[in-house]
Amino acid sequence: MRHLLILACSQRKRSDTDSLPAIERYDGPTFRLLRRFLRKQPSAPLEIYILSAKFGLIPSDYPIPDYDQKMTRDRSRQLQPEVIAKLKHILNAKPYQQLCICLGQDYFHALDKYDMLIKSGLAVRITTGSLGKKLATLHDWLYGKPPELGSGQAIDLQGKACLKGIEVVMTAVEVLDVARQALAEGKGNPASYQSWYVLVGDRRVSPKWVVSLLTGLPVSDFHSSAARRMLQQLGLETYRE
């Protein structure tokens, strides 16, 4: 079965001066998850296209320089005619059986009316919710099943935790990737903690802030002890001043 994946570019990028294939240039959590999958299953029948604020819809091996351009709602709408025309060509070129769309809200304007291009027999999966939930959905779609808990190399061990009915299945490395990207994007108030903190690189951040990123819940909806417990179950250590 031939699969097609469309995902958003990431603000986090490798800074190499030479052009790199897009899948190597972008370095956010979704791309790290995707590259791990491709290392494990290099012959997977998967084609990948990336929606870029600067370049539009490009194949994953398209060489791009380092750049800085954020996707906005206006830019996404400006790209829409070109992106839909490109997607139509892609879908008509090969018989895909599964399509996964992993985009943020602003990016989705570029795919407006994409559903008119979907043919009978093409199953569509759209990742939604918090970044943690999107990563879990993308993982399940790529591998065809949820992670096998407790298997593999230590760095790849998956943890599983649930808070207020929201289940998160991620590695500690993936959790830290999510936090690093949120720090780069200036999300929330990571420094708002009292005694307990999590280390993201050399920065001390609030455990509640991290858990809010993973679950999509506001930090006012749960206690610090619940946040620390969830992070511990995902394999991430918390520290006390």
N, C-alpha and C positions, 0 to 999 in steps of 0.2 A: 504494500500500500504506500503510495507516494503522499508525503505530508508537506504542507506549506506553512511556514511561520512568518508572521509579520510582527515586528516589535519596534518599540521606540528607541531612538538613539539615547545616549546618556550624557549628562553634564560631565561626569567624570571620564577623563580620557587619558591615554598614554601620551606623554609629551615628546616622543621621538620626533626629530626634525624631518626625517624622511617620511614620505607617504607610507601608510600602512593599510592593509585590508580593513574595511570597516569593522569586522568582527573582532579584530585585534586592537584597533584604535579605541573603541568604546570599552570602558572598564567598570561599568556599574554592576550591581548585583545580578541583574538578569543575564548580562554577558558572561560573568564568571560562572554562573550556573550552566549556561549554554555551552561554554567551552569545556567544562568538566564532562558534560554529556558527550560531546563530540570526541573527546579523548578516549572515553570508554566505548563508544559505538561509532567509530569513524566511517563505517559503511552504511550508516542509517539512511534510509530513503527520504531525506529531509532537505528541503530548499528553504533558504532564509533570506528574507528581505527586510531592510531596516528603513524606517521612516525618519528622515533627518530634516531638521529645520533649515539647513543650508542646501542640501542636495536633493531633497525629495525622497522618493522611494527607490532605494538602491539595493543591488544584490550584496550579500555579506562579504564577497571578495573584492568589492569595488574599492580601489585605492583612494584614500582621502588624507589630507594634511591635518595637522592639529589646528583647531579653530574654536571659536567661542560664539555661538549663536543660539539663543534660547527659543524654544517653540512657544509661540503665543497663539491665542485664539485667532487673531487676524492673520498671522502667517499661515496657520493651518488651513484657514478658509481660502487663502490665496493659492495654496498648493493643491487644493481639492481637484480641479479639473485635470491637472497633470497626473496626480496620483491615481485617480479613478481610471484614466485612460491607460496608465501603466498596469494597474491591477487587472483590467480587462484583458490586456495582451497576455499577461502571465497566466491567468486562468484558462484562456483559450489555447495556450501553447501545449499544455500537458494535462492529463486526466488525474487531478488530485482527488484523494478520498477524504483527507482531513485538512482543515485550516484552523490555526490558532492565531488569534489576534491579541497581542499583549501591548496595550497602549494606555497612556494617561488620558485624562479627560480632554485636554487641549488638543492632543494629537488626533482624537477621533473625528474632529471636524474635517480633517483631510480625507476621511473615508466616508463622508456623508453619501448615502445612497449606495453603498457598496453591496447591500443585500440584493439589489436588482441584478447583480452579476452572478449570484450564487446559483449554481445548477443543481438539479436533482441528484442526489447521491453524494453531495459534498457536505460532510459533517463539520459544523463550525463551533469552535469553543472560544469564548471571550473571557479573558481574565478580568476579574473585578475585585473591588475592596481595597484593603490596605496593601502596602508593598509586600508584606509577609504573606498575605493570602494569595497575591498574584504569583509570587515565587513558588508557592506550594502547588497552585493550579498548573503553572508551566512545567514544574517537575513531573507531576502526574501525567500530563499530556505527552511529554517527551518520552518518558520511560514506559508509559502505558499502565502504571500502577503506582501506588504510594511508596515512599521509601521503606526499605527493609530495616527496621530499627535494630541497632546493635551489630550491624555487619559492616565489613570493609575496613579501610585504613582508619587510624584514629582521627585524622583530620576530617574524614568524611562521615564520621558517626552522626546519625540524625538523632535529635532529641524530639520529644513530643510533649506538648503542654496544652492545657485548656484553661481559658479564663472567661467566665460568664458566657459559656456556650461556644466561644470562638476557639477553634483548634489551630494550633501552629505546629508545623513539623519542619524543622530547619536544623542545620548544623550551626555550631557556634561561629564558624567562619562566615556563614551567610548572614547571621544576625549582625556581626560586626560590619559586614559590607553594607547592610541596610543603614546602620547608624552612621557610617562614614559618608554615605551619599546624602543623608539628611543633614549632616553637619555642613557639607559643602553647599547645600541648597538653603541653609539658614532656616530650617524648619523648627518651629516650636521654641521651647526654652530649655535646652539640654543642661544648663548649669544650675537649674532649680532643684537642689537636693539638700538634705540636712546632714545626715550621718553616713548613709550608704551611697556608694557610687560604683560605676562601671568604667573601666579603662578602654577608651577607643583611641588607639595609638597612645599619645601622651596626654590626652584630654580626659578629665574626669567628667562623666555625664550622669544624669539621673536615671536610675533603673526604671522609674515610671515613664520617663520620656521614651526610652527604648521600647518598652512594652506597648506603649501607645502607638508607636510606629508599626509594630508587628501586628497589632490587633485592630487598629483603627478606632479604638475606644479613647475617649477623652481621659486625661490623667485624673480628673476628679471622680471617675467612675470606679476606681479600685484603690486599695491601700498599697503602701510601699512594700509591706511584707508579701502581698500577693505577687507583686512585680518581681521581687527577688526570688520567690519560689519558682515562678515561671522561667526566669533566666537560668536558674540552677538546673531545672529539668532540660533545658536546651543546651546545657554544657558550658554556660558562661559564668565566670566567677564574679562575685560582687565583693567589694571591699568596704571597710569601715574606717573612718578617720580616727 
